[in-house]
């Protein structure tokens, strides 16, 4: 890779959101053979199901199963079938991989979240697998879509995502039967037909050596059992040995005996012919998160330059040892059938300490790239400019857009790296740095709201590390972040439990900031749950802490929080006292805008308490302070409130004047319902009919 390797300027947005699934629909010219299987699969789509034969309407989508061993071309066949029938499903094609490269099943929660994102539907952060899978089924129930589920580990993974409509089609790829799903149409793969297998060899090795010795070529196909993965490796070996005859390769494979699958035998032959440095690099690619490799990952794992790593990856792809991923960035994927072979080699040929060092280099490189990705957005900052200048050119991005594109494209691998680092358990310091850098990069490029689902998962990983390492300060921070996301998505009870746990952790760490934030957040959760007494109590505790540390800005704000809780409870006397304290605090702090907002809330409570004359005077004061703060929207909202108060006092002429003034300020009248939005976080509306003062 060149120094500009991380430049993604000009990358297409359509391909930047997710990495293409392995075996995504190839072009017509790429796919070979399987004509009989494709014909049978297409016929199965039209064939009547068991429910139809029994006179019932099919309750769910039809499931076509393509079963075969890794390396049999099962994913490629599924992709070609999807390409051929996609036009019949106007609501689009959805793809998901249900297993990691090592065979570990992907949690349903993650799969459902990815599908909802592809459907451009909200996927609430922290929602459980049941809720998210139900949301996927509900979304597909009114669509005519095609769902491709690759590498299914078991029937349950597929069953939970099946659309509740026969208008959709599900194509599942698995190593065996999906027992438990009714009316599955299986297609079990064997080898390619001889003609297609020979054509695949020609694509790698050229046509001359295949046509001059057709019998040897057919013998090689037989040794490979017609498996596309094995044939690709055989073709790659022939391409790397231009003077060797096809018969030579077939002879070597026969001499190797029957031990292992055809893919394993050809892989051993290819591997033993690699230079020692290349062989080591290839082995270490088994450590790549999610099986995804780019030149930076390979460079860090092998401890070589980025240019050397890029050259090695291209060589491996030519040998059939890697697949090129369709992406604006140079990106490759380790084939699933080779992953166990590579991992077995690392266990036998590399010491555990060397593997751990390679993982550490990869995580450190990832952290540095994330830091660069964030720093490019802060070029107006001297420290950020200095940080960028101190980095090698290969780690720098030319502009923020290039950094954002890189982050979007590499996001699956980055999240996988965080999960792997935490699961490792031996590199927790690097894992913590990686997650902190990833959170900052996601927030600065996509915003907290857009990145909330990913942030939720990262904070859960941070919590795992903090609990394992007994780090109360980080545990408190992770719990606070998770609770904030819970509260934003309506899970207030769960948020309250986490805020309380965060408070305990903050006290253990003796962290004043975390203690104050957790205490205030507990009050906010009680307020949201309608427990106004407890909300006022917890806000009072937070206020005492702020006053003890002479944190005047936060103390003034908390007076308003307490007043809000009392207002909701109908205790207007307490609310008025606290709003007056808030006004005084903001005035002493010199915060004119906050003082105007506090005065407007004081006027609101005076009106609730049945004191319209006082409310009118206070509201007039608030208008003046809003004018000084140059807050036009707040001025307009207050003018409308003045108009309503004057109406109640029997002065409609003056009320019309104030409404007209509000209209002139904003070009249109601001409805009274919008006043609360102009007051900030402390605005409230009556929730209690109590007349208590």
C-alpha positions as CSV (number, residue, x, y, z in Angstrom):
1,X,0.0,0.0,0.0
2,X,1.2,3.5,-0.7
3,X,1.4,6.3,1.8
4,X,-2.0,7.4,0.7
5,X,-3.5,4.0,1.5
6,X,-6.1,5.3,3.9
7,X,-7.4,7.9,1.4
8,X,-10.9,7.0,0.5
9,X,-11.8,10.3,-1.1
10,X,-14.4,9.8,-3.8
11,X,-15.6,6.5,-2.4
12,X,-19.2,5.8,-3.3
13,X,-21.6,6.2,-0.5
14,X,-23.6,3.2,-1.5
15,X,-20.7,0.9,-0.8
16,X,-19.5,2.6,2.3
17,X,-22.1,1.5,4.7
18,X,-21.4,-2.2,5.1
19,X,-18.8,-4.6,3.9
20,X,-20.1,-6.8,1.1
21,X,-21.1,-10.2,2.4
22,X,-18.9,-13.1,1.4
23,X,-20.2,-14.5,-1.8
24,X,-22.4,-11.5,-2.6
25,X,-24.0,-11.8,-6.1
26,X,-21.2,-12.3,-8.6
27,X,-21.5,-11.0,-12.1
28,X,-22.7,-13.3,-14.8
29,X,-19.2,-13.8,-16.2
30,X,-17.8,-14.8,-12.8
31,X,-20.1,-17.7,-12.0
32,X,-19.5,-21.2,-13.4
33,X,-21.5,-24.3,-13.6
34,X,-24.3,-25.4,-11.3
35,X,-26.9,-25.2,-14.1
36,X,-28.8,-28.2,-12.7
37,X,-28.8,-26.9,-9.1
38,X,-30.0,-23.5,-10.3
39,X,-32.8,-25.0,-12.3
40,X,-34.0,-27.1,-9.4
41,X,-33.8,-24.2,-6.9
42,X,-35.8,-21.9,-9.2
43,X,-38.4,-24.7,-9.7
44,X,-38.6,-25.0,-5.9
45,X,-39.6,-21.4,-5.6
46,X,-42.7,-22.0,-7.7
47,X,-43.5,-25.4,-6.4
48,X,-46.6,-25.7,-4.1
49,X,-45.7,-26.1,-0.4
50,X,-47.3,-28.4,2.1
51,X,-49.7,-25.8,3.3
52,X,-50.9,-25.1,-0.2
53,X,-51.4,-28.8,-0.9
54,X,-53.5,-29.0,2.3
55,X,-55.6,-26.1,1.2
56,X,-54.1,-23.6,3.6
57,X,-52.3,-20.3,2.9
58,X,-48.6,-20.5,3.7
59,X,-48.0,-18.6,6.9
60,X,-44.3,-17.8,6.4
61,X,-41.7,-17.3,3.7
62,X,-40.5,-20.2,1.7
63,X,-36.9,-21.4,2.7
64,X,-34.5,-22.7,0.1
65,X,-31.5,-24.4,1.7
66,X,-28.1,-24.7,-0.1
67,X,-26.0,-27.1,1.9
68,X,-22.4,-28.0,1.4
69,X,-19.0,-28.1,2.9
70,X,-16.9,-25.0,3.1
71,X,-15.1,-24.5,-0.2
72,X,-18.0,-26.2,-2.2
73,X,-19.1,-22.9,-3.7
74,X,-22.3,-22.9,-1.7
75,X,-22.2,-19.1,-1.1
76,X,-21.4,-18.4,-4.7
77,X,-24.4,-20.5,-5.8
78,X,-26.7,-18.7,-3.4
79,X,-25.4,-15.3,-4.7
80,X,-26.1,-16.4,-8.3
81,X,-29.6,-17.6,-7.5
82,X,-30.3,-14.3,-5.8
83,X,-29.0,-12.4,-8.8
84,X,-31.2,-14.4,-11.2
85,X,-34.5,-14.0,-9.2
86,X,-33.9,-10.6,-7.6
87,X,-36.2,-8.8,-10.1
88,X,-39.2,-10.7,-8.7
89,X,-38.7,-9.1,-5.3
90,X,-39.2,-5.4,-5.8
91,X,-38.5,-4.5,-2.1
92,X,-34.9,-5.6,-2.5
93,X,-32.3,-8.2,-1.3
94,X,-31.1,-8.4,2.3
95,X,-27.9,-10.2,3.2
96,X,-26.6,-11.4,6.5
97,X,-23.8,-13.7,7.7
98,X,-24.8,-15.9,10.6
99,X,-21.4,-17.2,11.6
100,X,-18.0,-15.8,12.2
101,X,-15.1,-17.1,10.1
102,X,-14.2,-19.5,12.9
103,X,-17.7,-20.9,12.9
104,X,-18.9,-19.1,16.0
105,X,-22.6,-18.2,15.6
106,X,-23.4,-14.5,15.3
107,X,-25.8,-13.3,18.0
108,X,-29.3,-12.8,16.6
109,X,-29.3,-9.3,18.1
110,X,-26.4,-8.3,15.9
111,X,-27.9,-9.9,12.8
112,X,-31.3,-8.3,13.3
113,X,-29.7,-4.9,13.9
114,X,-27.8,-5.1,10.6
115,X,-31.0,-6.1,8.7
116,X,-33.0,-3.2,10.2
117,X,-30.2,-0.8,9.3
118,X,-30.3,-2.2,5.7
119,X,-34.0,-1.6,5.7
120,X,-33.4,2.0,6.9
121,X,-35.4,1.3,10.0
122,X,-34.5,2.3,13.6
123,X,-32.8,-0.3,15.7
124,X,-32.9,1.0,19.3
125,X,-29.6,0.7,21.1
126,X,-29.7,-2.0,23.8
127,X,-32.8,-3.7,22.5
128,X,-32.9,-7.4,23.0
129,X,-32.8,-10.2,20.4
130,X,-36.5,-10.9,20.6
131,X,-37.5,-7.3,20.1
132,X,-35.2,-6.7,17.2
133,X,-36.0,-10.0,15.4
134,X,-39.7,-9.2,15.8
135,X,-39.1,-5.8,14.3
136,X,-37.4,-7.5,11.3
137,X,-40.3,-9.9,10.8
138,X,-42.8,-7.0,11.1
139,X,-40.9,-4.9,8.6
140,X,-40.8,-7.8,6.1
141,X,-44.4,-8.8,6.6
142,X,-45.6,-6.0,4.3
143,X,-42.8,-6.4,1.8
144,X,-41.8,-8.7,-1.1
145,X,-38.2,-9.1,-0.4
146,X,-35.4,-11.7,-0.7
147,X,-33.4,-12.6,2.4
148,X,-30.0,-14.4,1.9
149,X,-28.7,-15.9,5.2
150,X,-25.2,-17.1,4.8
151,X,-23.3,-19.6,7.0
152,X,-26.2,-20.6,9.2
153,X,-25.0,-22.5,12.2
154,X,-28.4,-24.0,13.1
155,X,-32.1,-23.8,12.3
156,X,-32.9,-21.5,15.2
157,X,-30.8,-18.7,13.7
158,X,-32.9,-18.8,10.5
159,X,-36.3,-19.5,12.1
160,X,-36.3,-16.4,14.3
161,X,-35.8,-14.2,11.2
162,X,-38.3,-15.8,8.9
163,X,-40.8,-13.3,7.5
164,X,-44.4,-14.0,8.3
165,X,-45.5,-13.8,4.7
166,X,-45.3,-16.1,1.7
167,X,-44.4,-13.1,-0.5
168,X,-40.8,-13.2,0.8
169,X,-38.2,-15.8,-0.1
170,X,-35.4,-16.9,2.2
171,X,-32.2,-18.5,0.8
172,X,-30.2,-20.1,3.6
173,X,-26.6,-21.4,3.3
174,X,-25.5,-24.0,5.7
175,X,-23.1,-27.0,6.2
176,X,-26.0,-29.4,6.9
177,X,-29.8,-29.7,7.3
178,X,-31.9,-27.1,9.1
179,X,-34.0,-29.5,11.1
180,X,-37.0,-27.9,12.7
181,X,-38.0,-25.5,9.9
182,X,-41.1,-26.7,8.1
183,X,-41.1,-27.3,4.3
184,X,-37.4,-26.5,3.7
185,X,-36.3,-27.2,0.2
186,X,-32.7,-28.5,0.4
187,X,-30.1,-28.5,-2.3
188,X,-26.9,-30.4,-1.4
189,X,-23.8,-29.6,-3.3
190,X,-21.2,-31.9,-4.7
191,X,-18.4,-31.0,-7.0
192,X,-18.6,-28.9,-10.2
193,X,-19.1,-30.7,-13.5
194,X,-15.9,-31.4,-15.4
195,X,-16.4,-28.7,-18.0
196,X,-16.9,-25.9,-15.5
197,X,-14.1,-27.2,-13.3
198,X,-11.7,-27.0,-16.2
199,X,-12.9,-23.5,-17.1
200,X,-12.2,-22.5,-13.5
201,X,-8.6,-23.9,-13.8
202,X,-8.1,-22.0,-17.0
203,X,-9.0,-18.7,-15.4
204,X,-6.0,-19.0,-13.1
205,X,-3.5,-21.0,-15.2
206,X,-4.5,-20.0,-18.7
207,X,-5.9,-22.3,-21.4
208,X,-2.7,-23.6,-22.9
209,X,-1.7,-26.1,-20.2
210,X,-5.2,-27.3,-19.8
211,X,-5.9,-27.9,-23.5
212,X,-2.6,-29.6,-24.3
213,X,-3.1,-32.3,-21.7
214,X,-6.9,-32.7,-21.2
215,X,-6.5,-36.1,-19.5
216,X,-4.2,-34.7,-16.9
217,X,-6.5,-31.7,-16.3
218,X,-9.4,-34.0,-15.8
219,X,-7.3,-36.1,-13.4
220,X,-6.5,-32.9,-11.5
221,X,-10.2,-32.1,-11.3
222,X,-10.9,-35.5,-9.9
223,X,-8.1,-35.1,-7.3
224,X,-9.9,-31.8,-6.3
225,X,-13.2,-33.6,-6.1
226,X,-14.6,-30.8,-8.3
227,X,-14.6,-28.5,-5.2
228,X,-14.3,-24.8,-6.3
229,X,-12.1,-23.9,-3.3
230,X,-9.6,-26.7,-4.1
231,X,-9.7,-25.9,-7.8
232,X,-8.9,-22.2,-7.1
233,X,-5.9,-23.2,-5.1
234,X,-4.8,-25.6,-7.8
235,X,-5.2,-23.0,-10.4
236,X,-3.2,-20.5,-8.3
237,X,-0.4,-23.0,-7.8
238,X,-0.2,-23.6,-11.6
239,X,-0.2,-19.8,-12.2
240,X,2.7,-19.5,-9.7
241,X,4.6,-22.3,-11.5
242,X,4.4,-21.5,-15.2
243,X,6.9,-24.2,-16.2
244,X,5.1,-27.0,-14.4
245,X,2.7,-29.2,-16.2
246,X,-0.8,-30.0,-15.0
247,X,0.3,-33.7,-14.7
248,X,3.0,-32.6,-12.3
249,X,0.5,-31.1,-9.9
250,X,-1.8,-34.1,-10.1
251,X,1.1,-36.4,-9.5
252,X,2.2,-34.5,-6.4
253,X,-1.4,-34.6,-5.0
254,X,-1.6,-38.3,-5.5
255,X,1.7,-38.8,-3.8
256,X,0.4,-36.8,-0.8
257,X,-2.0,-39.6,-0.2
258,X,-5.6,-39.4,1.0
259,X,-5.0,-37.5,4.3
260,X,-7.3,-34.5,4.6
261,X,-9.7,-32.9,2.2
262,X,-8.6,-31.9,-1.3
263,X,-8.5,-28.3,-0.2
264,X,-6.2,-29.2,2.7
265,X,-3.9,-31.2,0.5
266,X,-3.5,-28.5,-2.2
267,X,-3.2,-25.8,0.5
268,X,-0.3,-27.8,2.1
269,X,1.4,-28.0,-1.3
270,X,1.0,-24.2,-1.9
271,X,2.0,-23.3,1.7
272,X,5.3,-25.3,1.6
273,X,6.3,-23.5,-1.6
274,X,6.0,-20.0,0.0
275,X,9.1,-18.1,1.3
276,X,9.4,-18.2,5.0
277,X,8.3,-14.6,5.5
278,X,5.3,-15.0,3.2
279,X,4.3,-18.2,5.0
280,X,4.5,-16.4,8.3
281,X,2.4,-13.5,7.1
282,X,-0.2,-15.9,5.7
283,X,-0.5,-17.7,9.0
284,X,-0.9,-14.5,11.0
285,X,-3.9,-13.5,8.8
286,X,-5.9,-16.0,10.8
287,X,-5.8,-13.3,13.6
288,X,-7.6,-10.7,11.4
289,X,-10.9,-9.7,13.1
290,X,-13.9,-11.1,11.2
291,X,-11.5,-12.6,8.6
292,X,-11.2,-9.1,7.0
293,X,-7.7,-8.0,6.0
294,X,-6.4,-4.7,4.7
295,X,-2.8,-3.7,4.1
296,X,-2.5,-2.0,7.5
297,X,-3.8,-5.1,9.3
298,X,-1.4,-7.3,7.5
299,X,1.5,-4.9,8.0
300,X,0.9,-4.7,11.7
301,X,0.5,-8.5,12.1
302,X,3.6,-9.3,10.2
303,X,5.7,-6.4,11.3
304,X,6.5,-5.2,7.8
305,X,5.9,-2.1,5.7
306,X,2.5,-1.3,4.4
307,X,3.8,-1.5,0.8
308,X,5.2,-5.0,1.4
309,X,2.0,-6.1,3.1
310,X,-0.1,-4.9,0.1
311,X,2.2,-6.8,-2.3
312,X,1.9,-10.0,-0.2
313,X,-1.9,-9.7,-0.1
314,X,-2.1,-9.4,-3.8
315,X,0.1,-12.4,-4.2
316,X,-2.1,-14.4,-1.9
317,X,-5.2,-13.4,-3.8
318,X,-3.5,-14.6,-7.0
319,X,-2.8,-18.0,-5.4
320,X,-6.5,-18.3,-4.3
321,X,-5.5,-18.0,-0.7
322,X,-7.5,-14.8,-0.2
323,X,-10.6,-13.3,-1.8
324,X,-10.7,-9.7,-2.9
325,X,-13.6,-7.8,-1.3
326,X,-15.5,-5.4,-3.5
327,X,-14.7,-2.1,-1.8
328,X,-13.3,1.4,-2.5
329,X,-10.4,0.4,-0.2
330,X,-8.0,-2.4,-0.8
331,X,-9.6,-5.1,1.3
332,X,-9.4,-8.9,1.4
333,X,-11.2,-11.8,3.1
334,X,-9.7,-15.1,4.3
335,X,-11.9,-17.9,2.8
336,X,-13.8,-19.8,5.5
337,X,-12.5,-23.2,4.5
338,X,-8.9,-22.0,4.9
339,X,-9.4,-20.4,8.4
340,X,-9.1,-23.7,10.4
341,X,-6.0,-24.7,8.4
342,X,-4.3,-21.4,9.1
343,X,-5.1,-21.5,12.7
344,X,-3.8,-25.0,13.0
345,X,-0.5,-23.8,11.5
346,X,-0.2,-20.9,13.9
347,X,-0.7,-23.2,16.8
348,X,2.0,-25.6,15.6
349,X,4.6,-23.1,14.2
350,X,4.2,-19.9,16.2
351,X,4.9,-19.5,19.9
352,X,2.0,-18.0,22.0
353,X,4.1,-15.0,22.8
354,X,4.7,-14.2,19.1
355,X,1.0,-14.5,18.4
356,X,0.2,-12.2,21.3
357,X,2.8,-9.7,20.1
358,X,1.2,-9.8,16.6
359,X,-2.2,-9.1,18.1
360,X,-0.8,-6.2,20.1
361,X,0.8,-4.7,17.0
362,X,-2.5,-5.0,15.1
363,X,-4.5,-3.3,18.0
364,X,-1.9,-0.6,18.4
365,X,-2.0,0.2,14.6
366,X,-5.8,0.3,14.8
367,X,-5.7,2.7,17.7
368,X,-3.4,5.0,15.8
369,X,-5.6,5.0,12.7
370,X,-8.6,5.8,14.8
371,X,-6.8,8.7,16.5
372,X,-5.8,10.0,13.1
373,X,-9.4,9.6,11.9
374,X,-10.6,11.8,14.7
375,X,-7.7,14.3,14.6
376,X,-8.3,15.2,10.9
377,X,-11.6,16.8,12.0
378,X,-9.8,19.1,14.4
379,X,-7.4,20.8,12.1
380,X,-8.2,24.1,13.8
381,X,-6.6,22.8,17.0
382,X,-2.9,23.2,17.5
383,X,-2.5,19.9,19.5
384,X,-4.4,18.0,16.8
385,X,-2.2,19.5,14.0
386,X,0.9,18.5,16.0
387,X,-0.4,15.0,16.6
388,X,-1.1,14.5,12.9
389,X,2.3,15.9,11.9
390,X,4.0,13.4,14.2
391,X,2.3,10.4,12.5
392,X,3.8,8.6,9.5
393,X,2.2,9.5,6.2
394,X,0.7,6.1,5.8
395,X,-1.5,6.7,8.9
396,X,-2.7,10.1,7.9
397,X,-6.0,10.9,6.0
398,X,-6.0,13.7,3.4
399,X,-9.3,15.2,4.6
400,X,-12.2,14.5,7.0
401,X,-14.4,13.0,4.2
402,X,-11.7,10.4,3.5
403,X,-11.5,9.6,7.2
404,X,-15.2,9.2,7.5
405,X,-15.4,6.9,4.5
406,X,-12.6,4.7,5.9
407,X,-14.4,4.5,9.3
408,X,-17.7,3.6,7.6
409,X,-16.1,0.9,5.4
410,X,-13.9,-0.6,8.1
411,X,-16.5,-0.4,10.9
412,X,-17.4,-4.1,10.9
413,X,-13.7,-5.0,11.2
414,X,-13.2,-2.3,13.9
415,X,-16.1,-3.5,16.0
416,X,-14.9,-7.1,15.6
417,X,-11.4,-6.1,16.7
418,X,-12.9,-4.6,19.9
419,X,-14.9,-7.8,20.6
420,X,-11.8,-10.0,20.0
421,X,-9.6,-7.8,22.1
422,X,-12.0,-8.0,25.1
423,X,-12.5,-11.7,24.7
424,X,-8.7,-12.3,24.6
425,X,-8.4,-11.0,28.2
426,X,-4.6,-10.6,28.0
427,X,-4.5,-7.2,26.2
428,X,-7.0,-5.2,28.2
429,X,-5.0,-2.0,28.3
430,X,-4.9,-2.0,24.5
431,X,-8.5,-3.0,24.3
432,X,-9.5,-0.1,26.5
433,X,-7.5,2.3,24.3
434,X,-9.1,0.9,21.2
435,X,-12.6,1.2,22.5
436,X,-12.0,4.8,23.7
437,X,-10.6,5.8,20.3
438,X,-13.4,4.0,18.5
439,X,-16.1,5.8,20.5
440,X,-14.5,9.2,19.9
441,X,-14.1,8.6,16.1
442,X,-17.7,7.4,15.8
443,X,-19.1,10.3,17.7
444,X,-17.1,13.0,15.8
445,X,-17.9,11.6,12.4
446,X,-21.5,10.3,12.8
447,X,-22.8,11.9,16.0
448,X,-24.0,10.2,19.2
449,X,-27.5,9.6,18.0
450,X,-26.6,8.0,14.7
451,X,-23.9,5.8,16.3
452,X,-25.9,4.9,19.4
453,X,-26.3,1.2,18.5
454,X,-22.6,0.7,18.0
455,X,-21.8,2.8,21.1
456,X,-24.1,0.7,23.2
457,X,-22.2,-2.4,22.2
458,X,-18.8,-0.8,22.9
459,X,-19.8,0.5,26.3
460,X,-20.9,-3.1,27.2
461,X,-17.5,-4.3,26.3
462,X,-15.9,-1.5,28.4
463,X,-18.0,-2.7,31.3
464,X,-16.9,-6.3,30.8
465,X,-13.2,-5.2,31.0
466,X,-13.8,-2.9,34.0
467,X,-15.5,-5.6,35.9
468,X,-12.9,-8.2,35.1
469,X,-10.0,-5.8,36.0
470,X,-11.9,-4.3,39.0
471,X,-11.7,-0.7,37.7
472,X,-14.5,1.1,39.5
473,X,-13.9,4.4,37.7
474,X,-14.3,2.9,34.3
475,X,-17.2,0.7,35.5
476,X,-19.0,3.9,36.6
477,X,-18.4,5.6,33.3
478,X,-19.6,2.6,31.3
479,X,-22.7,2.2,33.4
480,X,-23.5,5.9,33.0
481,X,-23.1,5.7,29.2
482,X,-25.3,2.6,29.0
483,X,-27.9,4.1,31.3
484,X,-28.0,7.3,29.2
485,X,-28.7,5.2,26.1
486,X,-31.3,3.1,27.9
487,X,-33.1,6.3,29.0
488,X,-33.1,7.8,25.5
489,X,-34.8,4.7,24.2
490,X,-37.5,4.6,26.8
491,X,-36.0,1.9,29.1
492,X,-36.1,4.2,32.1
493,X,-36.4,1.4,34.7
494,X,-33.3,-0.3,33.4
495,X,-31.6,3.1,33.2
496,X,-32.4,3.8,36.9
497,X,-30.9,0.4,37.9
498,X,-27.7,1.2,36.0
499,X,-27.5,4.8,37.4
500,X,-27.7,3.4,40.9
501,X,-24.9,0.8,40.1
502,X,-22.9,3.6,38.6
503,X,-23.2,5.6,41.8
504,X,-21.9,2.7,43.8
505,X,-18.9,2.3,41.5
506,X,-18.3,6.1,41.5
507,X,-18.3,6.1,45.3
508,X,-15.9,3.2,45.3
509,X,-13.6,5.1,43.0
510,X,-14.1,8.3,45.0
511,X,-14.8,10.1,41.7
512,X,-16.6,13.4,42.4
513,X,-17.6,14.0,38.8
514,X,-19.1,10.5,38.4
515,X,-20.8,10.7,41.8
516,X,-22.5,14.0,40.9
517,X,-23.5,12.9,37.5
518,X,-24.9,9.6,38.8
519,X,-26.8,11.2,41.6
520,X,-28.4,13.8,39.3
521,X,-29.2,11.0,36.7
522,X,-31.0,9.0,39.4
523,X,-33.1,12.0,40.0
524,X,-33.8,12.4,36.3
525,X,-34.9,8.8,36.0
526,X,-37.3,9.1,39.0
527,X,-38.7,12.2,37.4
528,X,-39.3,10.4,34.1
529,X,-41.0,7.5,36.0
530,X,-43.4,10.0,37.7
531,X,-41.9,9.6,41.2
532,X,-41.6,13.4,41.8
533,X,-40.8,13.1,45.5
534,X,-37.8,10.9,45.0
535,X,-36.7,13.0,42.0
536,X,-36.7,16.2,44.2
537,X,-34.8,14.3,46.9
538,X,-32.1,13.0,44.6
539,X,-31.7,16.4,42.9
540,X,-31.3,17.9,46.3
541,X,-28.5,15.5,47.1
542,X,-26.8,16.4,43.8
543,X,-27.2,20.1,44.7
544,X,-25.6,19.6,48.1
545,X,-22.6,18.0,46.4
546,X,-22.3,20.8,43.9
547,X,-22.5,23.5,46.6
548,X,-19.9,21.7,48.7
549,X,-17.5,21.9,45.7
550,X,-18.5,25.4,44.9
551,X,-19.7,24.4,41.4
552,X,-22.0,27.3,40.9
553,X,-23.0,26.7,37.3
554,X,-24.2,23.2,38.0
555,X,-25.8,24.4,41.3
556,X,-27.9,27.0,39.5
557,X,-29.0,24.4,37.0
558,X,-30.0,21.9,39.7
559,X,-32.2,24.5,41.4
560,X,-34.2,24.5,38.2
561,X,-34.3,20.7,38.2
562,X,-35.7,20.6,41.8
563,X,-38.2,23.3,40.9
564,X,-39.3,21.2,37.9
565,X,-39.9,18.2,40.1
566,X,-42.0,20.3,42.6
567,X,-44.0,21.8,39.8
568,X,-44.9,18.4,38.4
569,X,-46.0,17.4,41.9
570,X,-48.1,20.5,42.2
571,X,-46.0,22.0,45.1
572,X,-45.9,25.5,43.6
573,X,-44.5,27.2,46.7
574,X,-41.4,25.0,46.7
575,X,-41.1,25.4,42.9
576,X,-41.2,29.2,43.1
577,X,-38.5,29.2,45.8
578,X,-36.2,27.0,43.8
579,X,-36.8,29.0,40.5
580,X,-35.9,32.2,42.3
581,X,-32.7,30.5,43.6
582,X,-32.0,29.5,40.0
583,X,-32.5,33.0,38.7
584,X,-30.1,34.4,41.4
585,X,-27.5,31.7,40.6
586,X,-27.6,32.4,36.9
587,X,-27.4,36.2,37.5
588,X,-24.3,35.7,39.7
589,X,-22.7,33.4,37.1
590,X,-23.3,36.1,34.4
591,X,-25.4,33.6,32.2
592,X,-27.9,36.0,30.7
593,X,-29.7,33.4,28.5
594,X,-30.1,30.9,31.4
595,X,-31.4,33.7,33.6
596,X,-34.0,34.6,31.0
597,X,-35.1,31.0,30.7
598,X,-35.3,30.6,34.5
599,X,-37.4,33.8,34.7
600,X,-39.8,32.4,32.0
601,X,-40.2,29.2,34.0
602,X,-40.8,31.2,37.2
603,X,-43.6,33.1,35.3
604,X,-45.1,29.8,34.2
605,X,-45.2,28.4,37.8
606,X,-46.7,31.8,39.0
607,X,-49.4,31.3,36.5
608,X,-50.1,27.7,37.6
609,X,-50.2,29.0,41.2
610,X,-53.0,31.5,40.3
611,X,-50.9,34.6,40.4
612,X,-51.4,36.1,36.9
613,X,-50.3,39.7,37.8
614,X,-46.9,38.4,39.2
615,X,-46.6,36.1,36.2
616,X,-47.1,39.1,33.9
617,X,-44.4,41.1,35.6
618,X,-41.9,38.2,35.7
619,X,-42.6,37.4,32.0
620,X,-41.9,41.0,31.1
621,X,-38.6,40.8,32.9
622,X,-37.8,37.6,31.1
623,X,-38.5,39.2,27.8
624,X,-36.0,41.9,28.6
625,X,-33.3,39.4,29.6
626,X,-34.0,37.4,26.5
627,X,-33.5,40.5,24.4
628,X,-30.2,41.1,26.1
629,X,-29.2,37.5,25.5
630,X,-30.2,38.0,21.8
631,X,-32.3,34.8,22.0
632,X,-34.9,35.5,19.3
633,X,-36.9,32.3,19.7
634,X,-37.1,32.7,23.5
635,X,-38.3,36.3,23.1
636,X,-41.0,35.1,20.7
637,X,-42.1,32.3,23.0
638,X,-42.3,34.8,25.9
639,X,-44.3,37.3,23.9
640,X,-46.9,34.5,23.2
641,X,-47.0,33.7,26.9
642,X,-47.5,37.4,27.7
643,X,-50.4,37.4,25.2
644,X,-52.1,34.5,26.8
645,X,-51.7,36.0,30.3
646,X,-53.1,39.3,29.1
647,X,-56.1,37.4,27.6
648,X,-56.8,35.9,31.0
649,X,-56.5,39.4,32.6
650,X,-59.0,40.8,30.2
651,X,-56.8,42.8,27.9
652,X,-57.2,41.3,24.4
653,X,-55.9,44.4,22.6
654,X,-52.5,44.2,24.4
655,X,-52.5,40.4,23.8
656,X,-52.9,40.9,20.0
657,X,-49.9,43.3,20.1
658,X,-47.7,40.7,21.7
659,X,-48.8,38.0,19.3
660,X,-48.0,40.3,16.4
661,X,-44.6,41.0,17.8
662,X,-43.9,37.3,18.1
663,X,-45.0,36.8,14.5
664,X,-42.7,39.5,13.3
665,X,-39.7,38.0,15.1
666,X,-40.0,34.6,13.5
667,X,-42.0,35.3,10.4
668,X,-44.9,33.3,11.8
669,X,-46.6,32.8,15.2
670,X,-44.9,30.3,17.4
671,X,-47.5,28.1,19.0
672,X,-47.8,28.0,22.7
673,X,-47.1,24.3,22.6
674,X,-43.6,25.2,21.4
675,X,-42.8,27.4,24.4
676,X,-41.6,24.5,26.4
677,X,-39.1,23.6,23.8
678,X,-37.6,27.1,24.0
679,X,-37.0,26.9,27.7
680,X,-34.3,24.2,27.8
681,X,-34.1,21.1,29.9
682,X,-36.0,22.5,32.9
683,X,-39.2,23.3,31.1
684,X,-42.2,21.5,32.3
685,X,-46.0,21.2,31.9
686,X,-48.6,20.4,34.5
687,X,-48.8,16.7,35.3
688,X,-50.7,16.9,38.6
689,X,-54.0,18.4,39.3
690,X,-53.1,19.1,42.9
691,X,-53.8,22.6,44.1
692,X,-51.2,22.3,46.9
693,X,-49.0,25.4,47.3
